Amino acid sequence: MANLNKRSFDARQASDNLTRGNTQWVDRNGDGKVSVGYSFNRGFGQFNQNQQAMARRAVQAWSDVSNLVFEENGSRAEGKMSFGISGVPTAVGAYPGNRPDAGSTLYNATRVTPFDLIHETGHALGLKHGGNYNGSLRPDSWSHAQDSQAHTVMSYYNAAKSGKRLGGADPGSPMMDDISAMQKLYGVNRQIRQGDTTYGFNSNSQRDHYTLKSNREAAVFCIWDGGGNDTLDVSGYRANQTINLRAGSYSDVGGLKGNVSIARGVTVENAIGGSGDDAIIGNDADNRFTGGAGGDRIRGGGGADTFDYNSASDSTPNNPDTLMDFTSGSDKIDVSNAMKNANVSALAFVSEMTGKAGDAVLLFDQTSGKGSVAIDLTGDGKADLLIRTHGEVKPGDIIATANIGDLAQPLADPSIQSALTPNQRVRRSISHTYENASDSPYHNSHLINDFVSGKDNINLTELIKTSGTSPTRFS
């Protein structure tokens, strides 16, 4: 049971706590980086090849987040580290300094694990434990709410101490407070992963700790990223999840709690949910959200956000998504893939379903501020894809480019609520609204190719208001 009455550390306090020993390797040549040579003990106590590979991944993980440069067998480096097997009960790591054993790490043969390696190399680079303890715990050892392995690999306490749950998995890479602390000592590495990087399923991060291949794996990591248009993909999980894209936040992924985080100062733009009923929270960037199956609740936050729908099963009438803060004119709903997969080439915005595939009905209640998007993808006169919204959605907010063979064409059709775009061809619409003369200029006018007299209409009310002219009577 978590005791959350303990004091809580902010970012500065957390990094100060882990660096309270005031030990670190020094940038002697002033190039803004600190080189650390590391070696493997030879003879008795030597790491095998698999253990050496794990050790290399551990030092790489620290280098990814800071301006540390590791050199295997680098005798002229500014710092030093070593790895070896010994008779110690678990594992030990010596702090930086001038002592002969400075930077050495020793492991019981049964304790050469990713967690132990990242923990002991943390000591060899200058990090202390999460609290005032070493080797064993006392009843009063736990001093602050973030002293758990959900926040730092330097803690002896499991995630439950901080109200989180890692499912018995140990972190094998730096966690949020570790990243802040190591960057305090050695500076921030913003050169790493500057391209478009995916974390989780379908990862291209080239890091094992950021890569998920099965829903049986527990996701336990904190994302550090240098730039690009990045994605957190947790699509392989069936559990209900909370996915938070804000820097410094924790997400509940794959049935666990607070097991995935995004480091302070990092922007991850996109989220892909799983097949459960997910809650997704965006940030101030232009986010792209794919909720997947299940009734998801998505709050985009600031920025111009896009909500992707790949099939009707992503948001059904029985279990629809809810877009919690949709802003017309800025945010978009992209149904192109759902249309393509249903072999629907165009949307027709109508006031009620007509039994034609592609019919789309947009509803909005001014009093409640709530609306909905309903699309018939099968032509049975019923909505197959239903999305509920907080905020009005207009036809221009819908991206509908199906690209089905020769029928491909821009499909942001007009409707009863918004103006057309130049040269737009309109099909099966009920009402066509023009708000400005520029909506259909004389030399670049619209063609309405299926207008039905007595049923369809052209609404010029807003045009008349904005132009200051009197209503025109046709007889």
Long-range contacts (C-beta under 8 A, 24 or more apart in sequence): 1-160, 2-160, 2-161, 2-162, 2-163, 2-164, 3-142, 3-161, 4-145, 4-162, 4-163, 6-142, 6-143, 6-144, 6-145, 7-143, 7-144, 7-145, 8-144, 8-145, 8-146, 9-144, 9-145, 9-146, 9-177, 11-180, 11-248, 11-264, 14-146, 14-151, 14-152, 14-176, 14-177, 14-180, 14-181, 15-177, 15-180, 15-181, 15-183, 15-184, 16-184, 17-128, 17-130, 17-144, 17-177, 17-181, 18-127, 18-128, 18-130, 18-152, 18-154, 18-177, 18-178, 18-181, 19-126, 19-127, 19-128, 19-181, 19-184, 19-185, 20-128, 21-95, 21-126, 21-127, 21-128, 23-95, 23-96, 23-97, 23-126, 24-96, 24-125, 24-126, 24-185, 24-186, 25-78, 25-79, 25-96, 25-103, 25-125, 25-126, 25-186, 26-78, 26-79, 27-78, 28-78, 29-78, 32-67, 32-187, 33-67, 33-68, 33-69, 33-187, 34-67, 34-68, 34-69, 34-78, 34-79, 34-186, 35-68, 35-69, 35-70, 35-71, 35-74, 35-77, 35-78, 35-79, 36-68, 36-69, 36-70, 36-71, 36-74, 36-77, 36-78, 36-79, 36-80, 36-81, 36-103, 36-125, 37-70, 37-71, 37-72, 37-73, 37-74, 37-75, 37-76, 37-77, 37-79, 37-80, 37-81, 38-70, 38-71, 38-72, 38-73, 38-74, 38-80, 38-81, 38-82, 38-83, 39-72, 39-73, 39-80, 39-81, 39-82, 39-83, 40-82, 40-83, 40-84, 41-82, 41-83, 41-84, 41-85, 44-85, 45-84, 45-85, 45-86, 45-106, 46-84, 46-85, 47-83, 47-84, 47-85, 47-112, 51-83, 51-112, 52-83, 54-112, 54-113, 54-114, 54-117, 55-83, 55-117, 55-121, 57-114, 57-117, 57-207, 57-208, 57-209, 58-114, 58-117, 58-118, 58-121, 59-121, 60-207, 61-118, 61-172, 61-173, 61-174, 61-207, 61-209, 62-118, 62-121, 62-122, 62-125, 62-174, 62-182, 63-189, 64-189, 64-192, 64-193, 64-207, 64-224, 65-174, 65-178, 65-179, 65-182, 65-183, 65-188, 65-189, 65-192, 65-224, 65-263, 66-182, 66-183, 66-185, 66-186, 66-187, 66-188, 66-189, 67-186, 67-187, 67-188, 67-189, 68-125, 68-182, 68-186, 79-103, 79-125, 81-105, 81-121, 81-124, 81-125, 83-107, 83-117, 85-109, 85-112, 90-116, 91-116, 91-119, 91-120, 92-120, 92-123, 93-119, 93-120, 93-121, 93-122, 93-123, 93-124, 94-123, 94-124, 95-123, 95-124, 95-126, 96-124, 96-125, 96-126, 113-170, 113-172, 114-170, 114-172, 114-173, 114-209, 115-153, 115-170, 115-171, 115-172, 118-153, 118-171, 118-172, 118-173, 118-174, 119-153, 119-154, 122-153, 122-154, 122-174, 122-178, 122-182, 123-154, 125-182, 125-185, 125-186, 126-185, 127-154, 127-178, 127-181, 127-182, 128-154, 129-154, 129-155, 129-156, 130-154, 130-155, 130-156, 130-157, 130-177, 131-155, 131-156, 131-157, 146-177, 149-175, 150-175, 150-250, 150-258, 150-259, 150-261, 151-175, 151-176, 151-177, 152-176, 152-177, 152-178, 152-181, 153-178, 154-178, 159-257, 159-258, 159-259, 162-258, 163-257, 163-258, 164-250, 164-256, 164-257, 164-258, 164-259, 165-256, 165-257, 165-258, 165-259, 166-218, 166-220, 166-256, 166-259, 167-218, 167-254, 167-255, 167-256, 167-259, 168-218, 169-218, 169-220, 169-259, 170-220, 171-209, 171-220, 171-221, 172-208, 172-209, 172-220, 173-207, 173-209, 173-210, 173-221, 173-222, 174-222, 174-224, 175-222, 175-261, 176-222, 176-248, 176-261, 176-263, 176-264, 178-222, 179-222, 179-224, 179-263, 179-264, 180-263, 180-264, 188-265, 189-224, 189-226, 190-226, 190-227, 191-226, 192-224, 192-225, 192-226, 193-225, 193-226, 193-227, 193-228, 193-230, 194-226, 194-227, 194-228, 195-227, 195-228, 196-228, 196-229, 196-230, 196-231, 197-225, 197-228, 197-230, 197-231, 198-230, 198-231, 198-232, 198-233, 199-223, 199-225, 199-230, 199-231, 199-232, 199-233, 199-268, 200-232, 200-233, 200-234, 200-235, 200-236, 200-253, 200-260, 200-272, 201-233, 201-234, 201-235, 201-236, 201-272, 202-233, 202-235, 203-233, 212-236, 215-254, 217-254, 218-254, 218-256, 218-259, 219-253, 219-254, 219-256, 219-259, 219-260, 220-256, 220-259, 220-260, 221-260, 221-261, 222-260, 222-261, 222-262, 222-263, 223-260, 223-261, 223-262, 223-263, 223-266, 223-268, 224-263, 224-266, 225-266, 225-267, 225-268, 229-269, 229-270, 230-267, 230-268, 230-269, 230-270, 231-268, 231-269, 231-270, 231-271, 231-272, 231-288, 232-260, 232-262, 232-268, 232-270, 232-271, 232-272, 233-271, 233-272, 234-260, 234-271, 234-272, 234-273, 234-274, 235-272, 235-273, 235-274, 235-275, 235-290, 235-292, 236-274, 237-274, 237-275, 237-276, 238-274, 238-275, 238-276, 239-274, 239-276, 240-276, 240-277, 240-278, 240-279, 240-294, 241-273, 241-274, 241-276, 241-278, 241-279, 242-278, 242-279, 242-280, 242-281, 243-271, 243-273, 243-278, 243-279, 243-280, 243-281, 244-281, 245-269, 245-270, 245-271, 245-280, 245-281, 245-282, 245-283, 245-285, 245-287, 245-301, 246-281, 246-282, 246-283, 246-301, 247-283, 249-281, 277-319, 290-314, 291-315, 291-321, 294-319, 295-319, 295-320, 295-321, 295-322, 296-321, 296-322, 297-321, 297-322, 297-324, 298-322, 298-323, 298-324, 299-324, 299-325, 300-324, 300-325, 300-326, 300-327, 300-331, 301-325, 304-330, 304-331, 304-332, 305-330, 305-331, 305-332, 306-331, 306-332, 306-333, 306-334, 306-399, 307-331, 307-332, 307-333, 307-334, 307-387, 308-334, 308-337, 309-333, 309-334, 309-335, 309-337, 309-338, 309-385, 309-387, 310-337, 310-338, 310-341, 311-337, 311-338, 311-341, 311-342, 312-338, 312-342, 312-375, 312-377, 312-384, 312-385, 314-338, 314-385, 315-385, 315-386, 315-387, 316-384, 316-385, 316-386, 317-374, 317-382, 317-383, 317-384, 317-386, 320-372, 320-386, 320-387, 320-388, 321-387, 321-388, 322-387, 322-388, 322-389, 322-390, 323-387, 323-388, 323-389, 323-390, 323-391, 324-390, 325-390, 325-391, 326-371, 326-389, 326-390, 326-391, 326-392, 326-393, 326-397, 327-391, 328-391, 328-392, 328-393, 328-394, 328-396, 328-397, 329-394, 329-396, 329-397, 331-391, 331-397, 332-397, 332-398, 332-399, 333-373, 333-387, 333-393, 333-397, 333-398, 333-399, 334-398, 334-399, 335-375, 335-385, 335-398, 335-399, 335-400, 336-399, 336-400, 336-401, 336-402, 336-403, 338-375, 338-377, 338-385, 339-377, 339-400, 339-402, 339-404, 339-411, 340-402, 340-403, 340-404, 342-377, 342-378, 342-384, 343-404, 344-377, 344-402, 344-404, 345-402, 345-404, 345-407, 345-408, 345-409, 345-411, 346-400, 346-402, 346-407, 346-409, 346-411, 346-413, 346-427, 347-375, 347-398, 347-400, 347-411, 347-413, 348-413, 348-427, 348-428, 348-429, 349-395, 349-413, 349-414, 349-415, 349-416, 349-429, 349-430, 350-415, 350-428, 350-429, 350-430, 351-416, 351-430, 351-431, 353-381, 353-382, 353-383, 354-381, 354-428, 355-379, 355-380, 355-381, 356-428, 358-428, 359-428, 360-395, 360-398, 360-413, 360-415, 362-393, 362-394, 362-395, 362-415, 362-417, 364-392, 364-393, 364-417, 373-398, 392-417, 394-418, 396-421, 416-459, 420-446, 422-446, 423-447, 425-449, 426-450, 429-456, 430-455, 430-456, 430-457, 431-456, 431-457, 431-458, 431-459, 432-456, 432-457, 432-458, 432-459, 433-458, 433-459, 433-461, 433-462, 434-458, 434-459, 434-460, 434-462, 434-463, 435-462, 435-463, 435-466, 436-462, 436-463, 436-466, 437-463, 437-467, 439-463
